[in-house]
Amino acid sequence: MVRPQLSIVIPAYNREWTIGDAIESVISQDLEDYEIIVVDNGSTDKTVKIVKQYMKKDERIKLHIYDRKRGEYPPTNFGIMQARGEIIGILHSDDMYVPGTLSFVAEQFQRYDKPTIFYPSTKVVKQEGGHLIHLSDVHWFDRLDIKNMANKSPDPAVFFHKKVYEIVGPIDESYKYYGFRKWHLMSFLKRGINRYASSKICYIYRIHSKQQTSTATVDKLRKELTRLYYEFYIMLKNSRSMDISEDIEELRWYFKKKALDEARALIRIALKDRKPVTLIEGLARFIATYIN
């Protein structure tokens, strides 16, 4: 079997109302050398039925039933491991590609002979009834450094050589909200990975009320960010040298401050919501221990 040039991984869970849009945005592309890998995470609606209907029309579409209901990162990792293409794209089942994206991406990767992560730009839209309202455009060409990625990562609106995944490793499945951000940050700590960006909009990111981050409480998001920043502070603290352009000592201070800022914010939330005293005391000890 001939290997496709691109593999598009679509993790899905109860997205009967958007999965068709996601698949259509791929099969309507002007490039035909690709495969679509849908990994369903135990949907209880008609998501699987819809995917199977598309499979009857297009043999490039593959469906895997993961059915472990452990968030989006385990099925995403599984899909990437199944991918046969040299270039990987991750498309959320509620998002879409802009027409012409795959041919543009394939053309860009012809220039790159080293393991590369490519960052096209993103259009952010909001679902209001049956309409998509354009909110903003997000560009990454001036943000390709570890500090900017710590604040905002372009997940999943990137394409990368599968070799990059082999170098960086899988997305951390113990995270629920910021696993892909950690993956991006980890890529900065590995040697031999190139990063390029483009102002061309290729990805349509849809905001809606059923998103995982939309249904998460602020304290859950901040708690995971605190953990993320603290983990990187410890990694940088314990490392004697790393092959990155930024100053290591400055990065240690940066991630330490980010972790402390998030912990302080959690204390304010806990006090306001009258959370258990043990939680507040634990966060206070965290700040006292690492403030120096």
PAVO-445335 format. One record per residue (C-alpha): x, y, z; residue number from 1. Coordinates in steps of 0.5 Angstrom, whole numbers, plus 2048, in hexadecimal, padded with zeros to 3 digits. Layout:
N
[site [X; Y; Z]; NUM] ...
***
This chain:
292
[site [800; 800; 800]; 1] [site [803; 807; 7FE]; 2] [site [804; 80C; 804]; 3] [site [800; 812; 804]; 4] [site [804; 819; 804]; 5] [site [7FF; 81B; 80A]; 6] [site [7FB; 818; 80F]; 7] [site [7F6; 81C; 812]; 8] [site [7F4; 81A; 819]; 9] [site [7ED; 81B; 81C]; 10] [site [7EB; 819; 823]; 11] [site [7E4; 819; 824]; 12] [site [7DF; 819; 82A]; 13] [site [7D7; 81A; 829]; 14] [site [7D8; 81F; 823]; 15] [site [7D3; 81D; 81F]; 16] [site [7D1; 824; 81D]; 17] [site [7D8; 826; 81B]; 18] [site [7DC; 820; 819]; 19] [site [7D9; 820; 812]; 20] [site [7DC; 827; 811]; 21] [site [7E3; 825; 813]; 22] [site [7E3; 81F; 80E]; 23] [site [7E0; 823; 809]; 24] [site [7E5; 829; 80A]; 25] [site [7EB; 823; 808]; 26] [site [7E8; 81F; 803]; 27] [site [7E6; 826; 7FF]; 28] [site [7ED; 828; 7FF]; 29] [site [7F1; 828; 7F8]; 30] [site [7F6; 823; 7FB]; 31] [site [7F4; 81C; 7FA]; 32] [site [7FB; 819; 7FD]; 33] [site [7F8; 818; 805]; 34] [site [7F5; 814; 809]; 35] [site [7F0; 815; 80F]; 36] [site [7F0; 812; 815]; 37] [site [7EA; 813; 81A]; 38] [site [7EB; 810; 821]; 39] [site [7E4; 810; 824]; 40] [site [7E5; 810; 82C]; 41] [site [7DE; 80C; 82E]; 42] [site [7D9; 811; 82B]; 43] [site [7D2; 810; 82D]; 44] [site [7CF; 814; 827]; 45] [site [7CF; 813; 81F]; 46] [site [7D6; 815; 81F]; 47] [site [7D8; 80E; 81D]; 48] [site [7D3; 80D; 818]; 49] [site [7D4; 813; 814]; 50] [site [7DC; 811; 814]; 51] [site [7DA; 80B; 811]; 52] [site [7D5; 80E; 80C]; 53] [site [7DB; 812; 809]; 54] [site [7E0; 80C; 809]; 55] [site [7DB; 808; 804]; 56] [site [7DC; 80E; 7FF]; 57] [site [7E4; 80F; 801]; 58] [site [7E9; 80A; 802]; 59] [site [7EE; 80E; 805]; 60] [site [7EA; 80F; 80B]; 61] [site [7EB; 80A; 811]; 62] [site [7E7; 80A; 817]; 63] [site [7EA; 807; 81E]; 64] [site [7E6; 806; 824]; 65] [site [7EA; 808; 82A]; 66] [site [7E4; 808; 82F]; 67] [site [7E8; 80A; 836]; 68] [site [7E5; 810; 837]; 69] [site [7EC; 813; 83A]; 70] [site [7EC; 81A; 836]; 71] [site [7EE; 81C; 830]; 72] [site [7F6; 81B; 830]; 73] [site [7F5; 813; 831]; 74] [site [7F1; 812; 82A]; 75] [site [7F6; 818; 827]; 76] [site [7FC; 814; 829]; 77] [site [7F9; 80D; 826]; 78] [site [7F7; 811; 820]; 79] [site [7FE; 813; 81F]; 80] [site [801; 80D; 820]; 81] [site [7FD; 80A; 81B]; 82] [site [7FE; 80F; 816]; 83] [site [802; 80D; 80F]; 84] [site [804; 814; 80D]; 85] [site [80A; 817; 80D]; 86] [site [806; 81E; 80F]; 87] [site [801; 81E; 815]; 88] [site [7FC; 823; 816]; 89] [site [7F7; 822; 81C]; 90] [site [7F0; 825; 81A]; 91] [site [7EB; 825; 820]; 92] [site [7E4; 822; 81E]; 93] [site [7E1; 829; 81F]; 94] [site [7E6; 82D; 81B]; 95] [site [7E7; 82E; 814]; 96] [site [7ED; 82F; 80F]; 97] [site [7EC; 835; 80A]; 98] [site [7EC; 833; 802]; 99] [site [7F3; 832; 7FF]; 100] [site [7F6; 830; 806]; 101] [site [7F9; 829; 805]; 102] [site [7FC; 82B; 7FE]; 103] [site [7FF; 832; 801]; 104] [site [802; 82D; 807]; 105] [site [805; 828; 802]; 106] [site [808; 82E; 7FF]; 107] [site [80B; 831; 805]; 108] [site [80E; 82A; 807]; 109] [site [812; 829; 801]; 110] [site [817; 82E; 803]; 111] [site [818; 82B; 80A]; 112] [site [81D; 825; 80A]; 113] [site [81D; 825; 812]; 114] [site [818; 823; 817]; 115] [site [813; 829; 817]; 116] [site [80D; 82C; 81A]; 117] [site [809; 831; 815]; 118] [site [805; 836; 818]; 119] [site [800; 839; 813]; 120] [site [7FB; 83E; 816]; 121] [site [7F4; 83D; 819]; 122] [site [7ED; 840; 818]; 123] [site [7E9; 840; 81F]; 124] [site [7E1; 840; 81E]; 125] [site [7DC; 83F; 823]; 126] [site [7D6; 83A; 822]; 127] [site [7CF; 83E; 822]; 128] [site [7C9; 83A; 820]; 129] [site [7CA; 838; 819]; 130] [site [7CF; 83D; 818]; 131] [site [7D7; 83E; 819]; 132] [site [7D9; 845; 81B]; 133] [site [7E0; 847; 819]; 134] [site [7E4; 84A; 820]; 135] [site [7EB; 84A; 81E]; 136] [site [7F1; 848; 81B]; 137] [site [7F7; 845; 81E]; 138] [site [7FE; 845; 81B]; 139] [site [804; 841; 81E]; 140] [site [80A; 844; 81A]; 141] [site [80C; 849; 81F]; 142] [site [80B; 844; 825]; 143] [site [80F; 83E; 824]; 144] [site [813; 83E; 82A]; 145] [site [812; 83A; 831]; 146] [site [80F; 840; 835]; 147] [site [80A; 842; 830]; 148] [site [808; 83A; 82F]; 149] [site [807; 83A; 837]; 150] [site [802; 83F; 837]; 151] [site [7FE; 83D; 831]; 152] [site [800; 837; 82C]; 153] [site [7FD; 836; 825]; 154] [site [7FA; 82F; 827]; 155] [site [7F8; 82C; 823]; 156] [site [7F9; 830; 81D]; 157] [site [7FF; 82E; 81B]; 158] [site [803; 829; 816]; 159] [site [809; 825; 818]; 160] [site [80D; 81F; 815]; 161] [site [80C; 819; 818]; 162] [site [813; 819; 81A]; 163] [site [812; 81F; 81F]; 164] [site [80D; 81A; 823]; 165] [site [812; 815; 823]; 166] [site [817; 81A; 826]; 167] [site [812; 81E; 82B]; 168] [site [80E; 818; 82D]; 169] [site [807; 817; 82E]; 170] [site [802; 81C; 831]; 171] [site [802; 81C; 838]; 172] [site [7FB; 818; 839]; 173] [site [7FB; 81A; 841]; 174] [site [7F9; 821; 83F]; 175] [site [7F2; 822; 83D]; 176] [site [7F2; 829; 83A]; 177] [site [7FA; 82B; 839]; 178] [site [7FD; 825; 836]; 179] [site [7FE; 828; 82F]; 180] [site [801; 82E; 832]; 181] [site [806; 82A; 836]; 182] [site [808; 826; 830]; 183] [site [809; 82C; 82C]; 184] [site [80E; 82F; 832]; 185] [site [811; 828; 833]; 186] [site [813; 829; 82B]; 187] [site [817; 82F; 82D]; 188] [site [81C; 82A; 832]; 189] [site [81D; 826; 82C]; 190] [site [823; 826; 827]; 191] [site [822; 826; 81F]; 192] [site [81B; 829; 81F]; 193] [site [819; 82F; 81A]; 194] [site [813; 834; 81B]; 195] [site [810; 838; 815]; 196] [site [80A; 83C; 815]; 197] [site [806; 83F; 810]; 198] [site [801; 845; 810]; 199] [site [7FC; 841; 80B]; 200] [site [7F6; 83E; 80F]; 201] [site [7F5; 837; 80E]; 202] [site [7F1; 835; 814]; 203] [site [7EA; 837; 817]; 204] [site [7E9; 836; 81E]; 205] [site [7E2; 836; 821]; 206] [site [7E0; 839; 828]; 207] [site [7DA; 836; 82A]; 208] [site [7D6; 834; 831]; 209] [site [7D8; 82C; 831]; 210] [site [7E0; 82D; 830]; 211] [site [7E4; 82A; 836]; 212] [site [7E7; 830; 838]; 213] [site [7E0; 834; 838]; 214] [site [7DD; 82F; 83D]; 215] [site [7E3; 82F; 841]; 216] [site [7E3; 834; 847]; 217] [site [7E9; 839; 848]; 218] [site [7EC; 836; 84E]; 219] [site [7ED; 82F; 84A]; 220] [site [7F0; 833; 844]; 221] [site [7F5; 837; 849]; 222] [site [7F6; 830; 84D]; 223] [site [7F9; 82D; 847]; 224] [site [7FD; 833; 845]; 225] [site [800; 833; 84B]; 226] [site [802; 82C; 84B]; 227] [site [805; 82E; 844]; 228] [site [809; 834; 845]; 229] [site [80C; 830; 84C]; 230] [site [80E; 82A; 848]; 231] [site [812; 82E; 843]; 232] [site [815; 832; 849]; 233] [site [817; 82C; 84C]; 234] [site [81A; 829; 845]; 235] [site [81E; 82F; 844]; 236] [site [820; 830; 84B]; 237] [site [823; 828; 84A]; 238] [site [826; 829; 844]; 239] [site [82D; 82C; 843]; 240] [site [82D; 82D; 83C]; 241] [site [828; 82D; 836]; 242] [site [828; 82F; 82F]; 243] [site [824; 835; 82E]; 244] [site [825; 83C; 82D]; 245] [site [822; 83F; 833]; 246] [site [826; 840; 839]; 247] [site [824; 83A; 83E]; 248] [site [825; 83E; 844]; 249] [site [820; 843; 842]; 250] [site [81B; 83D; 83F]; 251] [site [81B; 83A; 846]; 252] [site [819; 841; 849]; 253] [site [814; 842; 844]; 254] [site [811; 83B; 845]; 255] [site [811; 83C; 84D]; 256] [site [80E; 842; 84D]; 257] [site [808; 840; 848]; 258] [site [807; 83A; 84D]; 259] [site [807; 83E; 853]; 260] [site [802; 843; 850]; 261] [site [7FD; 83E; 84E]; 262] [site [7FE; 83B; 855]; 263] [site [7FC; 842; 858]; 264] [site [7F6; 842; 853]; 265] [site [7F4; 83C; 856]; 266] [site [7F4; 83E; 85D]; 267] [site [7F0; 844; 85B]; 268] [site [7EB; 840; 858]; 269] [site [7EB; 83B; 85E]; 270] [site [7EA; 840; 862]; 271] [site [7E4; 843; 85E]; 272] [site [7E1; 83D; 85D]; 273] [site [7E2; 83A; 865]; 274] [site [7E6; 834; 863]; 275] [site [7E8; 82F; 868]; 276] [site [7EE; 832; 86C]; 277] [site [7F2; 82D; 86B]; 278] [site [7F3; 82F; 863]; 279] [site [7F4; 836; 865]; 280] [site [7FA; 834; 86A]; 281] [site [7FD; 82F; 865]; 282] [site [7FD; 835; 860]; 283] [site [800; 839; 865]; 284] [site [805; 834; 867]; 285] [site [807; 834; 85F]; 286] [site [808; 83B; 85F]; 287] [site [80C; 83C; 865]; 288] [site [810; 836; 863]; 289] [site [812; 838; 85C]; 290] [site [812; 840; 85D]; 291] [site [819; 840; 85E]; 292] 
***
